[in-house]
Amino acid sequence: MNCPRFRALFLTFATTALAGCSPPRTAPTATASPQAAAFPLAITDDGGRRVTLPALPRRIVCLSPAHTENLYALGAGDLVVAEDTYSDFPAAARSKAKLNCWPRVPLEQVVGLKPDLVIVLTQEGEELKRMEAAGLRVVQLFPKTYDQTLDRILLLGRITGRETQARGLVAGMRSRAATVKQRVAGAPAVPVVFELDATDASRPFVAGGGAIYHELIQMAGGQNLFADQKKPAVQVSAEQIIARNPEVLLLGDTSSPVLPQSPELVRKRTGWSQIRAVRSGRIYPILSDRVTRPGPRLADGLEEIARRLHPDRFKQK
């Protein structure tokens, strides 16, 4: 695939066809007790690799915008000495040194920072071997579901000595998801197409059935009309979307640096005026970072989607 916008967007999350990464084989585990993360701490990460942390890390290089958000949400931002160029949230993260990791991690720069831990989301096996061969201690955390995201946040809390903060953060995210599910319970599932990239509006990329944004649609009381396509993202024809006739169109590409979309542009597309979502005006921009980054803002994305699909269930009383 050669679409720059699509590649940039999904380097932040689990699009294996683009990032060239291996999916997690087992859930990461740690040998220390949940009450006291004693060091050395041995974990099995999402690449199936056994990694031992000899002491609490003091210099972290984070090569994932999702985990940058997680670290700052845990109050561990002071441990981060550098981040990848996509790490732009929260605002405090923008002042840290940036590393351009496309198409490869700048190994000499990372080594020169003398980190005692490098955290990644998606990296090829060979890339991980290259970093390890350079003497770097690397942990890969690659959650693919909402619950897995909560588990990885708890693990990051243990790794960074912020267990109390992690438990609080996870409890809040779990409670918010439960509230959404409760509110949409019993409501008919709303047929949805989630557009991810329409650089070529005649063949846009949409959410398939293989990633967390599909799960968020389901949790929010929606029916992903391309769930039968098991890839995280799939390129389809405009005719396919018109034929499936979604009741709601979610736009995850309204902030794209390349041909950003809008409800107005969607309405002007040839043939799209016959789609139910277009006729009723149910075309909604969704901030892509809230649904592609496995971190605290997944709860924001879930709530936003649910409100768009079932506004009657979220009216102020």
N, C-alpha and C positions, 0 to 999 in steps of 0.2 A: 504494500500500500504506500502511496506516495503523497498523501494529503498531509501537509505540515500541521495544520490545525488539529486534525484527528490524532496524529502521532503525539503532539505536545499535550493534548488533553489527557490521553490515556496512558502516558508514561507515569501519571500520578496514581494509577490504580491497576486493577487486575485484568488487563487485556493482553493475554499471553501471546496472541498472534502478532501483536505489535511490539511488546516489550521483550519477547523472546525468552520469557522466564519459565521456570518449572513450577507447577502448582504445588501447594503444600501437601506433603505426604502424610504427616501426622500432626496433631495439635502439639504445640510446644509444651514441654514440661520442665519443671525445676525441682531440684533435689532438696532445697531448703524449705522449712516450714512456712506456711502463710503468715504466721505471727511475727516471725523474725527472719528476715532475708539475710542469713549469715553468709559470709564470704569465707572461702571461695564458693561461688554459686555456679552450679553446672546446669545448663539447659539444653534441650533439644529443640532447635529452631524449626521454622517452617520449610526449610530446605532439607530437613532430616539430618542436620549436622549437629554434632555434639560440641558445644562451646562452653568453656569454663571461664568465668570472670573471677580473677584472683582477688579483686577488691572493688569497692564502690567506684565506678568510673567518674573521673573528674574532667576529662576532655573527650567530648562526644562529637563525632562528625555524623550528621544525619543526611542521608541521601534520599529522603522521601518527604514530600510536603505533608503527607498525612501524619507521619511520625513526628515531624517538627511540631505540628499542631498538638499532638498528644503530649510531647515533652513539655511544651509551654503550659498546657492545661494542667499538668501535674506540678507545676512550679519548678520544673527542672531546666528551664531555658538558660539559666546561668551556666549549666554544664556544656552547652552547645557552643563549639568554637567555629563551626562552619556548616553550611547547608548547601543543598543543590539549588540551582537557579529557580526552580519552581516553588520553593518554600517562601511564600509571600504572606502567610498568616500565622499568628497575629502580627500586628504592626511591629512589635518589638523584634520579631524575627528578621525583619528587612535590613537591619543594621549589621547582621552577621556576614562574615566572608561567604561569598557565593562560589560554587563549583559547577562548571558546565559539564554535566555528565552524559551529554549526547554527542556522539554515539557511544563513547566509552568513558568510564570513570577516569579522571585525570590523576593517575596513580601517584606520580611524583609530588603533586600538590598535596594530596591527602597524606602521604607519608611525611611530608615536610611539616604538617600540622601536629605531628606526634600525638595522635589520638590514642586513648586506651580502649576506645570502642567505636566501631562504625556500625550504624544502623541502616539497613536497607529494606525496601519493600519488594521490588522486583528487580532481580539481576540474573543474567545468564549464569549457568554453572561454571563456565570457563572464566567469566569475569570474577566470580567469587574466588575461584582458585588463584587467579592472578593477584587479587588483593591479599589473600592469605599467604601466598608465596613471598609477598613483600613484607611480611611480618605484621600485618594488620589483623586485629581481632574483630570479626564481622558477625553480626547477628541479623538474620533475615526473618522479618515478621510480616506475613502476607495473609491477613485475614480476608475471607471471601464472603462472610455473612455478618449480619448485625451482631449476633451473639459471639462470633469469633473475634470481632472487633473489641468487644468488652473484655474478653479473655486476654487479648494482647495488651490492652491498656493496663490490666491488672499486673501482667508480667513486667511491663515497662515500669510500673510503680515499684516492683520488687527490685528490678535492676538498678533503679536510680535512688532507692531509699525513700520513695514517696508512696508507700503502701496506703497510708491513711487517705491521702489525696486521691489515689486511684480508686479506692473503694467508694469514696463519696461521688466521684465523677461517674463511675459505672452505675451506682445506685440511681443517680439522676437520669442517666440515659435509659436505663431499664424501666424506670417509672414512666418516663415520657412515652416510650414505645407501648407500654401496657395501656396507657390512657388513650392513645390513638386507636389501638385495637378494640378497646372497649367502646369507643364512640362510633366506630364504623361497623361494629358487630351487627349482623342481620341485614345490613344494607346491600342491595344488589351490586355486584362488582361492575365497575364502570370500565367499558372498553377503552383502552389507552394505547397510543403510540408515543414513545419517548424518542424524539429526534435528538441525535448526538452531534451530527455534523452534516451540514447541507452545503458544503463548498460546491458540490454538484447537486443542485436542487432536484434534478431529474433522477438522481440515484443517491439519496441521502443515507447516512448511517443511522441506524436506530438501535435501541436496546433489544438485545436478544434475551434468551432465557438463562444465560450463564454468568451473571454478575450481580453485584449487590443492588444496582439500581432496579433490576427486575424484582428482587426480594422486597425492596422498599415499596414498589408499586403494589405488590400483593398485600403487604402489611397495611398499606393505606387504603385498602378496599378497592383496588383496581384490577383489571384484567389486561395483562400485557399481550397485545394482539400478535406479537412476534416471539412469544415464549417458545414456540415450536422450533425456533432457530437457536440452537444450544450454545452458540458462541456469545461472549459478552456483548459484542457489537456486530451488526451484520449490515451489509450494504444491500438495499432493496430498491426496487423501481417505484417511481411515483404511482404507477398503475397498481402495484400491489397494495400500497397504502390506501389509495382511493377505493379499491375493491374491499379491503377489510373495514373501511368506513368507521374510524374511531369516533367515539363520543367526545373524547378529550385529546388534544395534542399538547404534549409537554415539550418545550424547546430548551434544550441544554446548550445551545450554541449562540445565544444572544450576545454573549461577550467575546465571541471569537475574534482574534486579530485578523482573520482572513474571512471576508464575506460574512460578517455577523448577520444573523437572521432576526426577524421580528414578526409579530402577528400580522403586521401590515404586508410584509413581503410574502408571507405564507398565503394570505388571501389573494395575492396577485398571481400565484402559480397556476399554470394552465391545468384546468380540470379539477383543481382542488376545491372549487366553490361548491361542489356537490357533496363534499364530506360533511358529516353531521357536526363535527367540531368547528368547522369553518362557518357553516350556516348559523350556528348558535353563538358564535364568538367565544367558544371555550378553547382558546389557544393561549397557553400560559408559559411565560419564561420561568425557568428554574435555574438558579445558580448552580452550575455544574460541580463546583468544588464541594457542595453540600451532599452530593450523591456519589461522587467518585473517590473521595478521600475517606478511608476508614478511620474516622476519628470522632471527636465530640460533636461536630456539626452534622453528622448523619441524623441525629435527632431533629435538628432544624429542617433538614431536607425531607425527612419523613412527615413531619407536621405540615410542611408547606404543601406537599403532594396531597396529603389527606384532605386538607382544607379546599384544595382545588377540585378534588374528585367528589367530595361530600360536604359542600358548604353548609347544608342544612344541619349537619351534625356538629358544626363548630360555631353556631350563632351564639352571640353573647346573651346570657340569660339575665 
